[in-house]
């Protein structure tokens, strides 16, 4: 019996993590056992 576990994460430095404002995990369509994640940061390039 196979058991598959997945974690959803976004890697960032502590300074960048402090600028994170919102996150969203796209769950509307199942592509696989993984899901796209977006993070909005409060900074300008």
FENLINPE-V968488 format. One record per helix or strand of 3 or more residues. SS is the DSSP state (~ for helix, > for strand). FROM is the first residue (numbers start at 0). LEN is the number of residues. If there is no record, write none. Layout:
ss->(SS,SS)
from->(FROM,FROM)
len->(LEN,LEN)
This chain:
ss->(~,>,>)
from->(13,19,36)
len->(4,6,5)
